[in-house]
Amino acid sequence: MNSGLSRRQAIAALAAAPLAAQTTFPSVDTAVITSHNDRLTQLLKDQIVDPNHPGYGTLAQEDWLYSAGSAAGLLAAFMASYLHPQARLHGDPLLADHMKLAVRFLETAQHPDGSIDLPTTNFLSPPDTGFIVHNTATAVCLAQRAGRRELVALVDPFLRKAAAAMAAGGVHTPNHRWVICSALAQVNEIFPDAPYLRRIDQWLAEGASIWMATVSSPSAVRPSTMR
């Protein structure tokens, strides 16, 4: 059955739950469940599980540059199915094992400062780290809301290091400020920390006019904001 739902839409629907830890979950439309189950089956087949492979834990890439973004997407998809009782593999240890593989790749791809590369162009990149945090923090937030501390702990080290990189680093383009602000806000919901909020406030204080000026005049970006 083709429901026409993207993986992101399916995860969002599966994620609909109160903030507090719970044992009951809201019912999700059957089309969403079916779509996610079908996609999950394919993702489990596609994830690289050979420990000798350079992409161990993520997905194969045509350019042979293995992506932390793909590993983060796998983690979010697996977490949603593991936690929601309507999912076909709800609570299946197989999913827990595959989540651990995805986190392993993320940790391997992470630099000591917490940042991640976009292998084709950006290195030690806070905004590209932010894009990866969007999915990673979503997965952790789901686990936290479900009261699954062991799953939160699985991703805790990666997520905190990534947040530190974003709280200290700069951006490549104006829109990347939004990327970092939203990612830091996600992490702050899970692990509240004043430096995250200070960095968000610093970016937002520049105002939309400053951000738009950088589109037409890169020199308008203050040196202190570009690292």
Summary of the structure (lengths in Angstrom):
residues: 227
radius of gyration: 18.2
end to end distance: 47.5
largest distance: 53.5
contacts: 720
relative contact order: 0.10
helix: 62%
strand: 4%
